[in-house]
Amino acid sequence: MAKRIVVLGAGISGIGAAVLAKQKGFDVFVSDKGIIKDDNKAVLLNNEIEWEEGKHTYKQILNANEVIKSPGIPDTVDIIQQLAVKNIPIISEVEFAFRYTRAKIAAVTGSNGKTTTTLLLGHVLKSAGLDVLVAGNVGFGFALSIAERDYDYIVLELSSFQLDGIQNFRSDVAILLNITTDHLDRYDYKLENYAASKFRITKNQTEQDVLIYNSDDALIKVLNTKAKKLPISLKSEQTEGGFYNNNEIIINLNNKTMTMQELALQGKHNIFNSMAAAMAARVFEVKDTVIRQAMIDFQNVEHRLEYVLTVHGIDFVNDSKATNVNACWYALESMTKDVVWIVGGVDKGNDYTELASMVDEKVKAIICLGENNENIIDAFRGKVDTIVQASNMQEAVSQSYALARKEDVVLLSPACASFDLFANYEDRGFQFKKEVRNL
């Protein structure tokens, strides 16, 4: 009798896992507490996969041999607790898809910069003429892609939630960019718990594998791993690893040195992301000339410091993907003009004092966009002359236009999740761009 796999959650990762499981001969059932999108229902029907929506039928779930859980479902919900009591293994889509690939894998995690670094490394490897899949939290679904065919190289962006669900997953190259306070509501508000999830990226690595890590981050320095450690730094020279000096990125590996000057992406954080991607590409033996050229012609990710338009000398920049304070700090740090800053949304326990010096140096006016702006107003009252509130994006953009002057920049960098007024950060970014174009 076929082994039974239950998939909880019918988003991209859940649908992909279900299709791959069906293809591999498992008895598959998909259950989603919410409503399943019509497109995803069509995929399930086409693959003759049983599903339910709007509920979890315990009888249909607790008879599973293994459960593949959406990363968005916390371990505290009742169905997960019940599965744990019955000792039914719960894994992530990443763990499941990993079983069916022979690719060389580069996995990227960190609180900030992982999407840019993932896309950048994918771009470099593709520029080298390699057969590459970019997946995980970005690009195509990992499992769904593997259901179609295998690849030679896979670059995965992995969140802490996805890493929580791995058991045997192993990457040839792991990249750990940084650890800052984010998603602490899922980790009992303890930074060490969140850090432990990120550290799982190197859990199964061997002496043959590589960990590229941020040596400027005190939390990451203490990490024990069997993998070869390659530090990257903006502050200190590395005999083996990457560092930044006199406007040059220097990559030292296996007694060979590569230098890079011109980059498509601006800002210190992007120097760091570029260093991580270049280091990984060197590990995969991509030629220096290919890496340099790919770094120059890379196009930035949408909603991440995305230049939108200049209206009457005012630049508008969409950084809607900045859903935490640290990402916002990097955005402000990269600004070279006076900033009218649109900020706010669902506050995940943010400490805005981390932004105080940046705001003091760069920001001339703040527009609070969200349903509860008290923490932001309290944090910056007296530090910025103008703080106003907006109840929707149209209002926020028109206020920013009125407050900005020629040679200023309007920056949407919310430092918060989007779920109070928008479907997600993409929706927030799209609405911002639409309203800017309507000016």
C-alpha positions as a printed Julia matrix, in Angstrom:
439×3 Matrix{Float64}:
   0.0    0.0     0.0
   1.26   3.48   -0.91
   2.74   5.6     1.87
   0.32   8.43    2.8
   1.56  12.02    2.66
  -0.59  14.88    3.93
   0.25  18.42    2.83
  -0.89  21.25    5.13
  -1.3   24.53    3.26
  -2.0   24.93   -0.46
   0.28  27.83   -1.38
   3.15  27.51   -3.89
   5.24  25.24   -1.65
   2.28  23.03   -0.64
   1.01  22.57   -4.19
   4.53  21.77   -5.4
   5.08  19.22   -2.64
   1.72  17.57   -3.42
   2.46  17.3    -7.15
   5.94  15.86   -6.51
   4.59  13.39   -3.93
   1.87  12.23   -6.33
   4.43  11.84   -9.1
   6.58   9.68   -6.8
   3.65   7.32   -6.15
   2.45   8.45   -2.72
  -1.18   8.6    -1.57
  -1.56  12.41   -1.24
  -4.08  14.59    0.6
  -3.95  18.41    0.78
  -5.67  20.34    3.58
  -5.86  24.14    3.87
  -7.59  26.0     6.71
  -8.16  28.91    4.33
  -9.55  29.11    0.8
  -7.41  27.61   -1.97
  -6.76  29.82   -5.03
  -8.55  28.69   -8.2
  -5.24  28.25  -10.08
  -3.96  25.94   -7.34
  -7.22  23.96   -7.29
  -6.83  23.4   -11.03
  -3.32  21.96  -10.47
  -4.67  19.6    -7.79
  -7.55  18.48   -9.99
  -5.28  17.96  -13.02
  -3.02  15.76  -10.91
  -5.96  13.89   -9.33
  -4.96  14.95   -5.82
  -7.59  14.94   -3.05
  -7.98  18.22   -1.18
 -10.11  20.18    1.29
 -10.34  23.88    2.14
 -11.72  25.96    5.01
 -10.98  23.23    7.57
  -8.63  20.49    8.76
 -10.36  17.1     8.98
  -8.33  15.4    11.72
  -9.3   11.86   10.66
  -7.91  12.53    7.17
  -4.68  14.04    8.53
  -3.76  11.97   11.58
  -3.47   8.8     9.47
  -0.48  10.22    7.55
   2.91   8.52    7.41
   4.48  11.94    6.94
   3.22  15.54    6.87
   4.62  18.37    4.73
   3.78  21.66    6.45
   3.6   25.13    4.96
   6.29  27.34    6.56
   3.57  29.83    7.53
   1.84  27.42    9.94
   3.22  27.81   13.5
   3.98  24.75   15.63
   1.52  25.96   18.27
  -1.67  25.24   16.26
  -3.73  22.28   17.43
  -3.35  20.04   14.38
   0.46  20.27   14.61
   0.32  19.49   18.35
  -1.86  16.44   17.63
   0.57  15.2    14.97
   3.45  15.61   17.45
   1.57  13.53   20.06
   1.22  10.73   17.49
   4.91  11.07   16.5
   4.01  11.63   12.85
   7.06  13.24   11.14
   6.5   16.84   10.03
   8.85  18.24    7.37
   9.09  21.22    5.03
   8.71  21.26    1.26
  12.45  21.98    1.08
  13.27  18.76    2.95
  10.92  16.74    0.71
  12.14  18.17   -2.62
  15.78  17.69   -1.55
  15.25  13.9    -1.61
  14.7   14.01   -5.37
  17.58  16.16   -6.62
  21.23  15.45   -7.32
  22.04  19.12   -7.94
  24.82  21.09   -6.33
  22.94  23.3    -3.86
  23.66  26.81   -2.59
  21.31  27.82    0.25
  20.99  31.44    1.37
  19.52  32.67    4.66
  19.67  35.74    6.9
  17.3   38.36    8.23
  18.06  40.73    5.34
  19.54  40.55    1.86
  18.74  36.9     1.14
  16.47  37.57   -1.87
  19.01  39.87   -3.53
  21.91  37.49   -2.8
  19.94  34.47   -4.08
  18.96  36.2    -7.33
  22.45  37.6    -7.77
  24.13  34.21   -7.33
  21.56  32.62   -9.66
  22.32  35.32  -12.25
  26.1   34.76  -11.97
  25.77  30.96  -12.38
  23.4   31.36  -15.35
  25.84  33.86  -16.89
  28.46  31.1   -16.66
  26.21  28.93  -18.85
  25.25  26.54  -16.04
  21.89  24.76  -15.69
  20.41  26.63  -12.68
  17.14  26.68  -10.73
  16.49  29.63   -8.42
  13.8   28.68   -5.88
  12.72  28.55   -2.26
  11.31  31.82   -0.96
  11.88  33.41   -4.35
  11.54  32.41   -8.0
   9.84  29.1    -8.7
   8.61  26.53   -6.2
  11.4   24.06   -5.37
   9.26  20.89   -5.32
   7.16  21.9    -8.33
  10.3   22.54  -10.38
  11.86  19.2    -9.34
   8.6   17.46  -10.34
   9.3   18.68  -13.91
  13.05  17.91  -14.05
  16.28  17.97  -12.09
  18.97  20.67  -12.43
  22.76  20.79  -12.15
  22.72  23.72   -9.71
  20.02  24.99   -7.37
  20.13  28.3    -5.48
  17.6   28.4    -2.63
  16.47  31.32   -0.52
  15.47  29.84    2.84
  13.61  31.48    5.71
  13.98  30.4     9.33
  10.5   28.81    9.07
  11.66  26.63    6.15
  14.83  25.67    8.0
  12.77  24.62   11.04
  11.31  21.82    8.88
  14.55  20.23    7.64
  16.04  16.92    8.8
  18.52  15.67    6.18
  18.65  18.69    3.83
  22.24  19.61    3.03
  23.73  22.36    0.9
  27.15  22.26   -0.73
  27.41  25.99   -0.08
  25.5   27.69    2.73
  25.38  31.49    3.02
  24.46  33.1     6.35
  24.21  36.86    5.84
  23.1   38.3     9.19
  20.86  37.74   12.19
  18.71  40.58   13.5
  15.47  40.74   15.47
  12.76  39.52   13.1
   9.82  37.1    13.46
  10.52  36.9    17.19
   6.79  36.3    17.75
   7.4   32.76   16.34
  10.38  32.16   18.64
   9.06  33.04   22.13
  10.54  36.53   21.65
  14.04  35.08   22.15
  16.74  36.06   19.67
  18.77  32.92   20.48
  15.82  30.72   19.36
  15.57  32.6    16.05
  19.37  32.39   15.61
  19.28  28.62   16.25
  16.79  28.26   13.34
  19.11  30.17   11.02
  22.08  28.04   12.15
  20.21  24.93   10.94
  21.36  25.86    7.41
  24.71  24.22    8.23
  23.27  21.34   10.33
  24.07  18.52    7.87
  27.08  20.04    6.13
  30.28  17.96    5.94
  33.98  18.84    5.7
  33.54  18.91    1.9
  30.95  21.71    2.15
  31.36  25.46    2.63
  29.74  28.01    4.95
  30.05  31.63    3.81
  29.21  33.8     6.79
  29.19  37.39    8.02
  32.2   37.72   10.32
  31.04  41.23   11.34
  28.0   39.64   13.07
  28.91  38.7    16.66
  26.07  36.13   16.82
  27.3   34.2    13.79
  30.97  34.12   14.85
  30.2   31.58   17.57
  28.66  29.08   15.13
  30.18  25.59   15.16
  30.13  23.63   11.91
  31.98  20.81   10.13
  31.93  22.87    6.92
  34.86  24.96    5.75
  34.18  28.5     7.02
  34.7   31.39    4.62
  34.19  34.73    6.41
  33.12  37.88    4.58
  33.51  41.32    6.12
  33.09  45.04    5.51
  35.41  45.78    8.45
  38.43  43.48    8.47
  40.82  41.9     5.98
  40.44  38.14    5.41
  43.32  35.91    4.32
  40.75  33.36    3.09
  37.32  34.86    2.54
  35.99  38.18    1.27
  36.42  41.79    2.4
  35.94  45.38    1.28
  38.77  47.9     1.07
  39.21  51.2    -0.8
  36.03  50.72   -2.88
  37.14  47.23   -3.91
  35.68  43.81   -3.12
  38.51  41.35   -2.58
  37.83  37.59   -2.69
  40.61  35.28   -1.46
  40.12  31.55   -2.05
  42.59  28.69   -2.54
  45.54  31.13   -2.74
  43.9   33.07   -5.6
  42.69  36.66   -5.33
  39.87  38.29   -7.3
  39.01  42.01   -7.09
  35.86  43.81   -8.21
  35.1   47.53   -8.34
  32.03  48.45  -10.36
  28.7   46.99   -9.18
  25.11  47.41  -10.41
  23.77  47.56   -6.85
  24.41  50.54   -4.6
  24.62  50.73   -0.79
  26.87  48.98    1.75
  24.41  46.12    2.25
  24.57  45.35   -1.47
  28.38  45.33   -1.39
  27.95  42.64    1.25
  25.35  40.7    -0.79
  27.6   40.93   -3.87
  30.59  39.69   -1.84
  28.59  36.66   -0.64
  27.39  35.81   -4.17
  30.88  36.27   -5.66
  32.41  34.08   -2.95
  29.86  31.29   -3.67
  30.45  31.58   -7.41
  34.2   31.21   -6.83
  33.55  28.06   -4.75
  31.63  26.71   -7.77
  34.68  27.59   -9.92
  33.01  30.27  -12.05
  35.61  32.39  -13.89
  36.47  35.82  -12.45
  35.61  37.6   -15.71
  32.11  36.06  -15.73
  31.51  37.01  -12.07
  32.61  40.63  -12.63
  30.46  41.1   -15.74
  27.4   39.48  -14.1
  27.77  41.81  -11.09
  27.77  44.84  -13.4
  24.67  43.9   -15.43
  22.47  42.49  -12.62
  18.99  44.02  -12.29
  17.8   44.59   -8.72
  14.86  42.7    -7.23
  11.42  44.34   -7.39
  10.26  46.1    -4.18
  13.84  46.24   -2.82
  15.3   49.74   -3.21
  13.57  49.84   -6.6
  13.8   53.21   -8.33
  10.3   54.06   -9.62
  10.22  57.56  -11.14
  11.47  61.12  -10.81
   8.66  63.7   -10.64
   9.65  67.4   -10.71
  13.13  66.51   -9.47
  11.87  64.23   -6.65
  13.02  60.59   -6.79
  10.55  57.91   -5.66
  12.02  54.63   -4.35
  10.02  51.49   -3.56
  11.52  49.46   -0.7
   8.29  47.72    0.34
  10.21  44.47    0.95
  11.87  46.13    3.98
   9.57  44.51    6.56
  11.91  44.91    9.54
  14.0   47.64   11.16
  17.35  46.28    9.99
  16.31  46.23    6.31
  15.07  49.78    6.72
  18.41  50.86    8.26
  20.22  49.6     5.16
  17.8   51.46    2.89
  18.27  54.77    4.74
  22.03  54.23    4.85
  22.17  53.96    1.05
  20.3   57.27    0.48
  22.44  60.21   -0.68
  19.66  62.86   -0.7
  17.28  64.26    1.93
  14.55  61.68    2.58
  10.78  61.9     2.98
  10.2   58.52    4.59
   6.97  56.5     4.36
   6.99  53.98    7.23
   4.59  51.77    9.18
   2.35  48.72    9.06
   2.06  45.74   11.39
   4.74  46.22   14.05
   6.44  42.92   14.99
   7.85  44.32   18.24
  10.19  46.78   16.5
  12.89  48.72   18.32
  13.03  51.97   16.34
  15.9   53.38   18.44
  18.23  51.43   16.11
  17.23  53.89   13.37
  17.68  57.07   15.44
  21.09  58.12   14.08
  20.13  57.31   10.46
  16.88  59.27   10.76
  18.72  62.19   12.33
  21.21  62.25    9.47
  18.96  61.55    6.47
  15.22  62.13    7.13
  13.44  65.5     6.8
   9.83  64.25    7.14
   8.01  61.06    8.15
   4.68  59.77    6.85
   3.2   57.02    9.03
   1.21  54.56    6.93
  -0.61  52.04    9.09
  -3.46  51.48   11.5
  -1.33  51.86   14.63
   1.5   54.39   14.38
   2.03  55.27   18.04
   5.4   53.49   18.41
   6.81  55.25   15.33
   5.54  58.67   16.44
   6.9   58.17   19.97
  10.29  57.06   18.65
  10.85  60.06   16.36
   8.9   62.88   18.02
  11.32  65.8    18.41
  13.89  64.22   16.09
  12.08  65.07   12.84
  10.25  68.37   12.28
   7.36  66.9    10.31
   5.48  63.69   11.17
   2.1   63.1     9.52
  -0.25  60.11    9.25
  -1.87  58.54    6.19
  -4.68  55.98    6.12
  -4.02  54.67    2.58
  -1.31  54.67   -0.09
  -2.86  57.41   -2.24
  -2.83  59.73    0.79
   0.73  58.76    1.71
   2.1   59.43   -1.79
   0.28  62.76   -2.2
   1.53  63.89    1.24
   5.08  62.86    0.37
   4.9   64.79   -2.89
   3.73  67.89   -1.03
   6.49  67.61    1.61
   9.4   66.81   -0.74
  11.39  69.34   -2.7
  13.52  69.1    -5.85
  16.62  66.89   -5.21
  14.85  65.03   -2.35
  13.93  61.34   -2.37
  10.62  59.79   -1.24
  11.41  56.39    0.24
   8.77  53.75    0.99
  10.65  51.56    3.5
   8.01  50.43    6.0
  10.1   48.46    8.58
   6.84  46.57    9.23
   4.7   43.78    7.81
   1.94  44.85    5.42
  -1.12  42.94    6.56
  -3.07  45.83    8.12
  -3.79  47.68    4.85
  -2.4   45.41    2.11
  -2.47  41.77    1.0
   1.35  41.51    1.25
   4.49  43.58    0.7
   4.18  43.16   -3.11
   0.66  44.61   -3.04
   1.97  47.52   -0.95
   4.81  48.11   -3.44
   2.52  47.89   -6.49
   0.1   50.4    -4.94
   2.99  52.77   -4.19
   4.21  52.61   -7.82
   0.67  53.09   -9.15
   0.09  56.2    -7.03
   3.5   57.66   -7.95
   2.66  57.24  -11.65
  -0.68  58.98  -11.03
   1.0   62.15   -9.72
